[in-house]
Amino acid sequence: MAKSFDVVVIGGGPGGYAAAIKAAHLGLNAACIDMYINKDGKPSLGGTCANVGCIPSKALLDSSWKYHEAQEGLAVHGIDVKSVKMNVAEMIKRKDAIVKRQADGVAMLLKANGVTWLQGRGKLLSGKQVEFTPHEGEVEVLQAENVILAAGSEPIKLPMAPLHDGLVVDNSGALEFTQVPKKLGVIGAGIIGLELGSVWSRLGSEVVVLEAMDTFLPMVDRQVGKELLKNLKAQNIDVRLSARVTGTKVEKNKVTVEFSDSESDQSMVVDKLIVAVGRRPYTEELFSADSGVNLDERGFIFVNQSCATDVPGVYAIGDIVRGPALAHKATEEGVMVAEIISGHNTAINYDCIPSVVYTHPEVAWAGVTEEQVKASGDAYKTGVFAFAANGRAAAANETGGFVKVISDENTDRVLGVHIVGPQASEIIMQAIIAMEFGASTEDLQMMVFAHPGLSEVFHEACLDVDGKAIHSAKRKRKK
């Protein structure tokens, strides 16, 4: 007789394991199937985020920034440091230890909550049956009352730039360099490409980023994007827009990259090449043709606002459905679905999901950009305030960037907040809370912010919407 579960989750990433744990919290018998094998050949939970994405990349970003600060950023504080060296092997070792701790922590949480961890591949069949193919052992079929598909995504491959023996790599390979490349090429000026390029640039690589589009970070507010691009160029990261890669060739441990820009066909030789042109939903062998699950025109699993597929009792979450490929989005969708299965009425406000680029300075945003609200024809107001006028930023020698607030002209409700500057990833959460509760900029203007603090820049930007910024010599005239 087939094993039976209230909920079977296929995928053990941020969305999948959160869904399974929440289902267990709500009294459901849950199983989580995950097929990932780490570089040591062992099953590892946490998905792309914990193993080769969010967590390891942030570990390297943190290590590389500390090195950069020791080399170039401490003298201004009166700290004289000589002969700073980077031990790449130790940096990678630290990153691996953090990854293992995160993955082991997820395994502990599943066990503590009574979730069955099934190590292998899961495939949805008709009738909410799930074919489970373990890494070791025989195939079996599980019966589920509810199924949650949470298989995540994988890097998009470029036929003109195939991966090659540690020389041409995807984001996973870029986390494993054993030495600093003298010259590093990056295809794609998206979040992944910019973050990984920043890591190796800080450690001494000459970094050239090739972006096929003519707009830098098109999903970001234009004013913010221009500021980040200016800062990256100041860090000697060479970002070339309208640069379309046409071919690559590997010879004598070097990579020749051929590309065309608005002027001519060009080529460059690099020691390593990172292919970071985005990710696509991982749906290969995830469900059978007769399962009843359908894809949309972009190859994502079709779901409604509650992440329900066309099959009653079957849901899909995270990177395999519409919306941005963000770990925190997947997590909240997993929790939402588990609650819906348990009979709770719950939903996610997709207008209040933050996005972050962990470069230096950081970029974070939520809600509409100025370009979007302008295109809609709705009346709006903006307020902008620079970190240069903030005491805490000056004390930390982190005065680059600004906070931009967009509000409705008529209701004053906050529509979008865009930050480029220090700790943008933390400050944006204040904006998320405000937007979730429908706050106006006047509400935020009346709040007391701690001094000295970086968050005061957010406060002043809200004041600036109505021309009331205190620490600005160029005060707007209130209408």
C-alpha positions as CSV (number, residue, x, y, z in Angstrom):
1,M,0.0,0.0,0.0
2,A,1.3,3.4,-1.0
3,K,2.5,5.7,1.8
4,S,0.0,8.5,2.4
5,F,0.5,12.1,3.5
6,D,-1.7,15.2,4.0
7,V,0.9,17.3,2.2
8,V,3.8,16.3,-0.1
9,V,6.2,19.1,-1.0
10,I,8.5,18.6,-4.0
11,G,11.5,20.8,-3.4
12,G,13.4,21.6,-0.2
13,G,14.4,25.3,-0.9
14,P,13.1,28.3,1.1
15,G,9.5,27.9,-0.2
16,G,9.4,24.1,0.0
17,Y,10.8,23.6,3.5
18,A,8.8,26.5,4.9
19,A,5.6,25.1,3.4
20,A,6.4,21.6,5.0
21,I,7.2,23.1,8.4
22,K,4.1,25.3,8.4
23,A,1.9,22.4,7.4
24,A,3.4,20.4,10.3
25,H,2.7,23.4,12.7
26,L,-0.9,23.2,11.6
27,G,-1.2,19.5,12.4
28,L,-0.7,18.0,9.0
29,N,1.4,15.0,8.1
30,A,3.9,16.4,5.7
31,A,6.8,15.1,3.6
32,C,9.4,17.1,1.8
33,I,11.2,15.6,-1.3
34,D,14.5,17.1,-2.3
35,M,17.0,15.9,-4.9
36,Y,19.9,18.3,-4.4
37,I,23.4,16.8,-3.9
38,N,26.1,19.2,-2.7
39,K,29.7,19.3,-3.9
40,D,30.7,16.7,-1.3
41,G,28.2,14.3,-2.8
42,K,25.7,14.5,0.1
43,P,22.0,15.5,0.2
44,S,21.6,19.1,1.3
45,L,18.5,21.0,2.0
46,G,17.9,24.7,1.5
47,G,17.8,24.8,-2.3
48,T,19.7,27.2,-4.5
49,C,19.4,29.9,-1.8
50,A,21.3,28.1,0.9
51,N,23.7,26.1,-1.2
52,V,24.7,28.1,-4.3
53,G,22.8,31.4,-4.1
54,C,21.8,33.9,-1.5
55,I,23.8,32.6,1.5
56,P,27.2,31.7,-0.1
57,S,27.2,34.8,-2.3
58,K,26.6,37.0,0.8
59,A,29.4,35.3,2.6
60,L,31.8,36.1,-0.2
61,L,30.5,39.7,-0.5
62,D,31.0,40.2,3.3
63,S,34.5,38.7,3.2
64,S,35.6,40.7,0.1
65,W,34.2,43.9,1.5
66,K,36.2,43.5,4.7
67,Y,39.3,42.9,2.6
68,H,38.5,46.0,0.5
69,E,38.0,48.1,3.7
70,A,41.2,46.9,5.2
71,Q,43.1,47.9,2.1
72,E,41.4,51.2,1.2
73,G,38.8,52.2,3.8
74,L,40.5,52.2,7.2
75,A,43.0,55.0,6.7
76,V,40.3,57.6,6.9
77,H,39.5,56.3,10.4
78,G,43.1,56.7,11.5
79,I,43.7,53.0,11.2
80,D,47.0,52.1,9.6
81,V,47.1,48.6,8.2
82,K,50.0,47.2,6.3
83,S,50.6,44.1,4.1
84,V,46.9,43.0,3.9
85,K,46.6,39.7,2.1
86,M,43.7,37.6,1.0
87,N,43.7,33.9,1.6
88,V,41.1,32.8,-1.0
89,A,41.1,29.2,0.2
90,E,40.2,30.3,3.7
91,M,37.5,32.6,2.3
92,I,35.9,29.7,0.4
93,K,36.3,27.4,3.4
94,R,34.4,29.9,5.6
95,K,31.7,30.2,2.9
96,D,31.3,26.4,2.8
97,A,31.0,26.2,6.6
98,I,28.2,28.8,6.5
99,V,26.4,26.9,3.8
100,K,26.7,23.6,5.7
101,R,25.4,25.3,8.9
102,Q,22.4,26.6,7.0
103,A,21.6,23.3,5.3
104,D,22.0,21.3,8.5
105,G,19.8,23.8,10.3
106,V,17.0,23.1,7.8
107,A,17.3,19.4,8.2
108,M,17.1,19.9,12.0
109,L,14.0,21.9,11.6
110,L,12.3,19.3,9.5
111,K,13.1,16.6,12.0
112,A,12.1,18.7,15.0
113,N,8.7,19.4,13.4
114,G,8.0,15.8,12.3
115,V,8.4,16.4,8.6
116,T,9.5,13.4,6.6
117,W,12.6,14.2,4.5
118,L,12.7,12.1,1.4
119,Q,16.1,12.3,-0.5
120,G,15.6,11.9,-4.2
121,R,13.4,13.1,-7.1
122,G,9.7,13.8,-6.9
123,K,7.3,13.8,-9.8
124,L,3.6,14.6,-9.7
125,L,1.4,12.0,-11.4
126,S,-2.4,12.1,-12.0
127,G,-4.7,11.8,-9.1
128,K,-2.3,13.7,-6.7
129,Q,0.1,10.7,-6.7
130,V,3.8,11.5,-6.4
131,E,6.4,9.2,-7.9
132,F,9.5,9.3,-5.5
133,T,12.8,8.1,-7.0
134,P,15.3,7.9,-4.1
135,H,19.0,8.4,-4.5
136,E,19.3,4.9,-3.2
137,G,16.6,2.3,-3.3
138,E,13.5,1.5,-5.4
139,V,11.0,3.9,-6.9
140,E,7.7,4.2,-4.9
141,V,4.5,6.0,-5.4
142,L,3.1,8.3,-2.6
143,Q,-0.5,9.3,-2.2
144,A,-1.1,12.9,-1.1
145,E,-4.2,14.9,-0.2
146,N,-2.3,18.0,-1.3
147,V,0.8,18.5,-3.3
148,I,3.0,21.6,-3.3
149,L,5.4,22.0,-6.2
150,A,8.5,24.0,-5.2
151,A,11.3,22.9,-7.5
152,G,12.9,26.4,-7.9
153,S,14.9,27.5,-10.9
154,E,18.2,27.0,-12.7
155,P,20.7,29.2,-14.5
156,I,19.8,30.1,-18.1
157,K,22.5,28.6,-20.4
158,L,23.8,30.5,-23.4
159,P,24.6,28.3,-26.5
160,M,27.3,30.7,-27.6
161,A,29.0,30.5,-24.1
162,P,28.8,26.9,-22.9
163,L,30.3,26.1,-19.5
164,H,33.8,24.8,-19.6
165,D,36.0,23.2,-16.9
166,G,36.0,26.1,-14.4
167,L,36.9,28.7,-17.0
168,V,33.4,29.5,-18.2
169,V,31.1,29.1,-15.2
170,D,27.6,29.9,-13.9
171,N,26.9,31.4,-10.6
172,S,27.7,28.2,-8.8
173,G,31.1,28.0,-10.3
174,A,31.8,31.6,-9.5
175,L,31.6,30.7,-5.8
176,E,34.4,28.2,-6.1
177,F,37.4,30.1,-7.7
178,T,40.6,29.0,-6.0
179,Q,42.4,32.1,-6.9
180,V,41.6,35.7,-7.9
181,P,41.3,35.9,-11.7
182,K,43.5,38.7,-13.2
183,K,40.7,39.5,-15.6
184,L,37.2,38.4,-15.2
185,G,34.4,38.7,-17.7
186,V,30.7,38.6,-16.6
187,I,27.9,38.1,-19.1
188,G,24.8,39.8,-17.7
189,A,24.5,43.0,-15.6
190,G,21.6,41.6,-13.4
191,I,21.7,41.2,-9.7
192,I,23.7,37.9,-9.8
193,G,26.3,39.3,-12.2
194,L,26.8,42.5,-10.4
195,E,27.1,40.8,-7.0
196,L,29.6,38.2,-8.1
197,G,31.5,40.8,-10.2
198,S,31.8,42.9,-7.1
199,V,33.2,40.1,-5.0
200,W,36.1,39.4,-7.3
201,S,36.7,43.1,-8.2
202,R,37.3,43.9,-4.5
203,L,39.9,41.1,-4.4
204,G,41.8,42.5,-7.3
205,S,40.2,41.3,-10.6
206,E,39.8,43.6,-13.5
207,V,36.1,43.1,-14.1
208,V,34.2,43.7,-17.4
209,V,30.4,43.2,-17.4
210,L,28.7,42.7,-20.7
211,E,25.0,43.5,-20.8
212,A,23.0,43.0,-24.0
213,M,20.3,45.5,-23.0
214,D,20.8,49.2,-23.4
215,T,19.3,50.0,-20.0
216,F,21.1,49.3,-16.7
217,L,18.9,47.3,-14.3
218,P,15.6,48.1,-16.0
219,M,13.5,46.9,-13.1
220,V,15.0,49.6,-10.9
221,D,14.0,53.2,-10.7
222,R,16.1,55.1,-13.3
223,Q,17.4,57.6,-10.8
224,V,18.6,54.8,-8.5
225,G,20.0,52.8,-11.4
226,K,22.1,55.7,-12.6
227,E,23.5,56.3,-9.1
228,L,24.5,52.6,-8.7
229,L,26.1,52.5,-12.1
230,K,28.2,55.6,-11.3
231,N,29.4,54.0,-8.1
232,L,30.3,50.7,-9.8
233,K,32.3,52.5,-12.4
234,A,34.1,54.4,-9.5
235,Q,35.0,50.9,-8.2
236,N,36.6,50.1,-11.6
237,I,33.9,47.7,-12.6
238,D,33.5,48.2,-16.3
239,V,29.8,47.8,-17.2
240,R,29.2,47.9,-21.0
241,L,25.6,48.2,-22.1
242,S,24.3,47.1,-25.5
243,A,27.1,44.5,-25.6
244,R,25.7,41.3,-27.1
245,V,27.9,38.2,-26.8
246,T,28.2,36.3,-30.1
247,G,30.7,33.6,-29.2
248,T,33.4,32.3,-26.8
249,K,36.5,30.2,-27.4
250,V,38.7,28.5,-24.8
251,E,42.4,28.2,-25.5
252,K,45.4,27.7,-23.2
253,N,43.4,28.3,-20.0
254,K,42.0,31.6,-21.3
255,V,38.6,32.6,-22.7
256,T,38.1,34.7,-25.7
257,V,34.8,36.5,-25.7
258,E,33.4,37.9,-28.9
259,F,30.7,40.5,-28.7
260,S,29.1,43.3,-30.6
261,D,28.1,46.7,-29.3
262,S,26.5,49.8,-30.9
263,E,29.7,50.6,-32.8
264,S,31.4,47.4,-33.9
265,D,32.3,43.8,-33.4
266,Q,34.8,43.3,-30.6
267,S,36.6,40.6,-28.6
268,M,38.4,40.4,-25.3
269,V,40.5,37.7,-23.5
270,V,39.7,36.9,-19.8
271,D,41.0,34.4,-17.3
272,K,37.5,33.4,-16.2
273,L,34.0,34.1,-17.6
274,I,30.8,34.1,-15.5
275,V,27.5,33.5,-17.4
276,A,24.8,35.2,-15.3
277,V,21.9,36.1,-17.7
278,G,19.1,35.1,-15.4
279,R,17.3,31.9,-14.2
280,R,14.4,29.8,-15.6
281,P,11.8,27.7,-13.8
282,Y,12.9,24.1,-13.2
283,T,10.0,22.1,-14.4
284,E,11.8,19.2,-16.1
285,E,10.3,15.9,-15.1
286,L,8.4,17.7,-12.3
287,F,5.0,16.5,-13.4
288,S,3.5,14.0,-15.9
289,A,1.6,15.1,-19.0
290,D,-1.6,13.7,-17.5
291,S,-1.2,15.4,-14.1
292,G,-3.5,18.3,-15.1
293,V,-0.9,21.0,-14.3
294,N,-0.4,23.6,-17.0
295,L,2.3,26.1,-18.0
296,D,1.8,29.7,-19.0
297,E,3.2,31.3,-22.1
298,R,6.6,32.0,-20.4
299,G,7.1,28.4,-19.1
300,F,6.0,29.0,-15.6
301,I,3.4,26.8,-13.9
302,F,0.1,28.6,-14.1
303,V,-1.4,29.5,-10.7
304,N,-3.9,31.9,-9.3
305,Q,-3.3,34.5,-6.6
306,S,-3.4,31.7,-4.0
307,C,-0.8,29.7,-5.9
308,A,-3.3,27.0,-6.8
309,T,-2.8,25.2,-10.1
310,D,-5.6,24.0,-12.4
311,V,-5.7,20.8,-10.3
312,P,-7.6,21.0,-7.0
313,G,-5.3,20.3,-4.2
314,V,-2.1,20.9,-6.2
315,Y,-0.2,24.2,-5.6
316,A,3.0,25.7,-7.0
317,I,5.2,28.3,-5.4
318,G,8.5,30.2,-5.7
319,D,10.6,30.5,-8.8
320,I,8.4,28.1,-10.9
321,V,5.5,30.6,-10.8
322,R,4.9,34.2,-11.9
323,G,6.7,37.0,-10.1
324,P,10.3,37.7,-9.1
325,A,12.6,34.9,-8.3
326,L,13.2,35.8,-4.6
327,A,13.7,33.4,-1.7
328,H,11.5,35.5,0.6
329,K,8.7,35.5,-1.9
330,A,8.9,31.7,-2.1
331,T,9.0,31.4,1.7
332,E,5.8,33.5,2.2
333,E,4.0,31.6,-0.6
334,G,4.9,28.3,1.0
335,V,3.5,29.5,4.3
336,M,0.4,30.9,2.6
337,V,-0.4,27.7,0.8
338,A,0.0,25.6,4.0
339,E,-2.4,27.9,5.7
340,I,-4.9,27.7,2.8
341,I,-4.7,23.9,2.9
342,S,-5.5,24.0,6.6
343,G,-8.6,26.1,6.0
344,H,-7.2,29.6,6.8
345,N,-8.1,32.6,4.7
346,T,-4.8,34.3,3.9
347,A,-3.1,36.1,1.1
348,I,0.2,37.8,0.1
349,N,0.4,41.5,-0.8
350,Y,2.6,41.2,-3.9
351,D,2.9,45.0,-4.0
352,C,5.0,44.9,-0.8
353,I,7.7,42.5,-1.7
354,P,11.2,44.0,-1.3
355,S,14.0,43.5,-3.8
356,V,17.7,44.0,-3.0
357,V,21.0,44.2,-4.9
358,Y,23.8,43.5,-2.4
359,T,26.5,45.5,-4.2
360,H,28.2,48.5,-2.5
361,P,26.3,50.6,-2.1
362,E,23.3,48.4,-1.7
363,V,20.1,49.0,-3.7
364,A,16.7,48.1,-2.3
365,W,13.2,48.9,-3.5
366,A,9.5,48.1,-3.2
367,G,6.4,49.3,-5.0
368,V,6.3,51.2,-8.2
369,T,9.1,53.1,-9.9
370,E,8.7,56.7,-11.0
371,E,8.7,55.4,-14.6
372,Q,5.8,53.1,-13.9
373,V,3.6,55.6,-12.1
374,K,4.4,58.2,-14.8
375,A,3.3,55.7,-17.5
376,S,0.1,55.0,-15.7
377,G,-0.9,58.6,-15.9
378,D,-1.7,58.8,-12.2
379,A,-0.8,62.0,-10.3
380,Y,2.1,61.5,-7.9
381,K,4.7,63.2,-5.7
382,T,8.3,62.4,-5.0
383,G,10.7,63.1,-2.2
384,V,14.5,62.5,-2.3
385,F,17.1,62.9,0.4
386,A,20.8,62.1,0.2
387,F,22.9,60.1,2.8
388,A,25.5,62.9,2.4
389,A,23.4,65.1,4.7
390,N,23.1,62.4,7.4
391,G,25.2,62.4,10.5
392,R,25.3,58.7,11.0
393,A,26.4,58.1,7.3
394,A,29.1,60.7,7.7
395,A,30.4,59.1,10.9
396,A,30.6,55.7,9.1
397,N,32.1,57.3,5.9
398,E,29.2,55.9,3.9
399,T,27.7,59.1,2.4
400,G,26.9,57.9,-1.1
401,G,23.3,57.4,-2.4
402,F,19.9,58.5,-1.4
403,V,16.3,57.5,-0.5
404,K,13.5,58.2,-2.9
405,V,9.8,58.1,-1.9
406,I,6.9,58.1,-4.3
407,S,3.4,58.9,-3.1
408,D,-0.1,59.4,-4.5
409,E,-0.7,63.1,-5.3
410,N,-4.3,62.9,-4.0
411,T,-4.2,60.5,-1.0
412,D,-0.5,60.8,-0.1
413,R,-0.3,57.0,0.3
414,V,3.2,55.6,-0.2
415,L,3.4,53.9,-3.6
416,G,7.1,53.1,-3.8
417,V,10.4,53.5,-2.0
418,H,13.8,53.2,-3.6
419,I,17.1,53.3,-1.8
420,V,20.7,53.3,-2.9
421,G,23.1,53.6,0.0
422,P,24.3,52.0,3.2
423,Q,22.2,49.3,4.7
424,A,19.5,49.7,2.1
425,S,18.4,46.1,2.6
426,E,17.5,46.9,6.3
427,I,16.0,50.4,5.8
428,I,13.6,49.1,3.1
429,M,11.8,47.1,5.7
430,Q,10.6,50.2,7.3
431,A,9.0,51.2,4.0
432,I,7.5,47.7,3.6
433,I,5.8,48.0,7.0
434,A,4.5,51.5,6.1
435,M,3.2,50.4,2.7
436,E,1.6,47.2,4.1
437,F,-0.5,49.3,6.5
438,G,-1.3,51.9,3.8
439,A,0.6,54.7,5.4
440,S,0.9,58.2,3.9
441,T,4.0,60.2,3.8
442,E,2.4,62.5,6.4
443,D,2.1,59.5,8.8
444,L,5.8,58.9,8.4
445,Q,6.6,62.6,8.7
446,M,5.0,62.7,12.1
447,M,7.0,59.7,13.4
448,V,10.1,60.1,15.6
449,F,13.3,58.5,14.1
450,A,16.3,57.7,16.3
451,H,19.2,60.1,15.9
452,P,21.8,59.6,14.7
453,G,20.6,56.8,12.4
454,L,20.6,56.0,8.7
455,S,16.8,55.6,8.8
456,E,16.6,59.4,9.2
457,V,17.3,59.6,5.5
458,F,14.0,57.7,4.9
459,H,12.2,60.2,7.2
460,E,13.7,63.2,5.5
461,A,12.7,61.8,2.1
462,C,9.1,61.5,3.3
463,L,9.3,65.1,4.5
464,D,10.7,66.2,1.2
465,V,7.6,64.9,-0.6
466,D,5.9,68.0,0.8
467,G,8.9,70.3,0.8
468,K,9.4,70.0,4.5
469,A,12.9,68.3,4.7
470,I,14.7,69.9,7.7
471,H,18.3,69.1,6.7
472,S,18.1,70.4,3.1
473,A,19.3,73.7,1.8
474,K,17.1,73.3,-1.3
475,R,13.7,73.1,0.3
476,K,10.8,72.6,-2.1
477,R,8.1,75.2,-2.0
478,K,4.9,73.6,-0.7
479,K,2.0,74.0,-3.1
